[in-house]
Amino acid sequence: MRQAGGVTRLIGALVASALAGAAVTGCSSEDQVPSIGYAVDATLATYNGATALGASSGSAAVFGRVLTGFFYTGPAGQQVADTDLGTAKEVPGEAQTIQYRLNPASTYSDGVPTSCDDLVLAWAAHSGKYTKPGEHGEVPLFDAATTAGYSDIERVDCQPGSKDATVVFRPDRHYLPWRTLFAAGELMPAHVAARAANVSDVVTAVSGADPSAIGRVAEFWNTGWKLEPGDIDIANFPSSGPYRIESYSAEDGLVLVANERWWGEKPETPRIVVWPKGVDVQQKIADNAVGVVDVGMGSVNGLQLDGFTAQDVPSRGAEQLTLATGGVFGSADLRRAFALCVPRQQLFNDVGRAKDAPPNGLGSGPLNAHVVQQDSLYYAAVTGGANKYANPDVGAAIKAASASGTKNPTVRIGYQLPDDRRARTVSIIAEACKPAGINVVDAGSPEFTPAQLTGGQVDAVLGGTASAPGPSGSADGVAATSALVAGDGLNFGSYANGRYDTITNQLAADDDSATKLSLLTEAENVLWADLPSIPLFATPRTIAFHNGLRNGVAGPTQAGSGWNMDRWVLTR
């Protein structure tokens, strides 16, 4: 089982070094609180974390223990096998081949068994092979966050309803981070999509020649799992994890309750209430409605955490400005001018330095790479392109802006409110860029989504990895890399560079250290020249557990600190 194998061992190994609840001794059942509130600055936009909307709004930080996968993101950002759902192993063959076997006992909360149909749906959605005519040519049918890895798969062998699937990659491809595929939040219930699309099963629809059937499946996959407070048809939201959705409303939050059909170890606490971004966290704390807080450091003005054990830590997410490659930033010269006036060192000093950051590695200084993390062995060797952007150079910025031919440029920076730290970030940038003649406008709003960058409503997004407003990032960095690949669902700035795309493909297939160093160096040089984004610092997170909470382990990653919420115990 997952708990006896992966999570319990992880907690034991990490509790000494990660933030954990102060209470570690046993207690009587009368002392235990039956419901724990989890305040996290993810946005509850969709159940489907595999869509661009889901990945960029933070679904992974909420539904990791609701929609399970063969792997999940652990608290250090690593991929950990979830053997409660099933097993995945690489098997010998001419082409890379992975054998997936679902647990015979695995069943959705609506009573329908999990099956390889779920894998086929995930592959079809992410493969990029199913398209439709668009304004400028073919566009994907499925609004997938990324095709990374999935587009390398040649086929998924699956008999409808079976517990076994064989995934075979193309003969010319080898995907090293294959454990990021079919992971928590990406395996959606195929039987629900089939029912909504009026097809017998997804496997038959995908393998058949009926584009209408696939189109109906894609339409539901894209929009059928969107979340609106008070408007949920629970029949469409079955769970494959220890918790399931009971209700969602603005007043009562997202209520998760123990899944009666869960075949693994029973959750320690029968009810978790998720309070998403936009909720008055301080008031919820005052009301004793919160036991776990996981928010951006400094994002909540005057946050008081009396009665909690709190820590400010750098996360795996990269705080950055993702720039449009059209509109005012259609000129690389103007992107360069903007980067030359953004005070990256000052921003780190004023708003990006986590109190509990290490002296070296992750969070120890401004982030000087787009796709290489600060604790990577390659980091120091690939960051030369960042040197001229350490501190503002007004003269160089004016010269670059003049070369762009744009007079009196205005840059609208969007981000999701409320967020005091990001509001301050925009203010600092505006003040620094004013002498260079660049007018910076704060375009933050409670309704903001990164898609506004694609639509031209803003010129830059201030957010974490893949423009997420809350928890983001992982050790493998797939989202960071793929968010700059042409056509990727997370590439909100519509950046396109064929050489970068080629490098990305090579990096996913070659684990030779010398080759990786060469490729990563070239990738960073390309990105610092094109500037589709401006890295600032490792996004700092404030993570706090009530002093009466046991088994809380900070997760400053895309999975958030709710990665093991089924082990939480709160006593008062």
C-alpha positions, 0 to 999 in steps of 0.5 A: 500500500502507498501509506505503508510503503511510500508516505510513511517512510517519507514522513519518517525520513523528513520529519526531522528536517521538514516543518512538522506539527509540534504534537508528536505524542499519542492522544485519546480519540476524544481529543482528535478534531474530525475536520481540518481546514487547509488554506492554500493559495491555489485556485479551484478552477477545475478538477482536471489538473491535466488541462492548462487551466488545471496545471496553471491554477494549482489543482495538484495542490488540492486533488493529489489525494483525491485523484491518484496516479502511479506516481505523486510529487513528494515534499522535496519535489521528487516523483514517488511511486504510489503502489496503492493505485498500481505498479509501473515498471520499465520492461526490456524491448526494442522500444522503451516500454512501460508495463502498468498494472492497476491494483485489482481492488482499485475502484472509483468512489462511484463503484466503477473499477479503475481501468486502463481506459483511464490511461488511454484517455490521459495519453489521447489528451496529452499526445497532441495527435488529435487536432481540429482546424483553427484560425491559423491552422490545426490546433489541439482538440484537447486543452492539455497542459503539456504534451511532454513525454506523452507525444513520444508514446506510439501506443497504449495497449489496453483492452477496455476495462482491463487493469493492465496497460502496456505503453510503448514509445516510438522507436526513435524516442526514449523519455527519461522522466517517464515517472512524471506520466500518468501521475496524480491528478492526470488520470481522470475517470474515463467512464465519466468522459465516455458517458458524457460523450455518449460513447461505449468506452474511451478506448474504442472511441480513441482507436476508432475512426470517428472524429466526432466521438473523439471530439465529444470526449475532448470537449468534456475533458476540456470543460466538463470538470470545471469547478464553480462554487455551489454548482457541482454534479457529484456524479461527474467527480468520482475519486480514486483516492482516500478522499472524495468531493462532498461539496463546494461553496464559497461559504463552506469551502471545498469539502473533502470527505473520506472515500468509503470505497478507498481500498488503501489505509483509511484517512486519519481525519475523515474531513478536510476543508480546502480554503483556496486563494481569495479566502480571508485566511486570517479570519479562518484562523481566528475562527479555528477553521484552519489547521494547515496554511500554505501560502506565498510568503508575504502574500497575506498582509499582516498574517498572524500565525499564533498557535502554529509552527511556521516556516518561510521556505524557498520552493521548487517554483520559480517566481518569474515574469512570463512575457508575451512575444506579441504586442508591445513585447513583439520586439526582442529589443523591448523585452531586453529593455524591460529585463535591463530595468527589472531590479532582480537583486533588489527584488530578491532582497526585498520580497524574495529572500525566505527567512529559512533559505539555505546559504547555498542552493535553492533560494540563496540568491536571485534565480539566474536560470530559466529551466535549471534549478539553483541546487542543480549541479549544472546551475553555476555553469549555465548562468552566464547569460544572467550577468548583465541583468543582475541590476538595472542598467538604465542607459542600456535599457533606453538604448534597447527600447529605442532599437525596438522602435516603440515609443513610450512603451507600457507594460501591463503586469497581470497576477491574481489578487489578493497578493501583497507580495506580488503587488509590491513586486510590481510597484518596485519594478514600476519605480525602477523602469520609470527612468528608462521610459517604460511605464509599468501598470499593475494589472492584477485582479481577482479574476486573473488567469494566465490565459489573459497573456495569450489573449493580449489583455496583459503583457506579462504574468507574474507568477510561479512555474508555468504562471501558477498563482500558488504552489508550483515546481518539482525536482524534474522541472518538466513544467518549467521546461515545457512551458517554453516549448512552441505550442505547449498548453502552458506556453501562455506567451506563445514563445517559439524557438525551434532550437530550444524545442530540439534541445528540450527533446534531447534533454529528455532522452540523454542522461550523459552529464557532459551532454546535459551540461552542453545542452543546458548551457545552450538552452539558457543562452538561447533563453537569455537572448530571446527573453520569453521570461525573466526569472526572479527568485525561488518563490518563497512559501509560508507553511504553517501547521497548528501546534496540535497537528501531527504528520504535517510535512512541508511540501514547497512544490506543485503538490503543496503541503496537502501531499499527505493530507490523509495522514494529518491528525489534529488535536485540541 
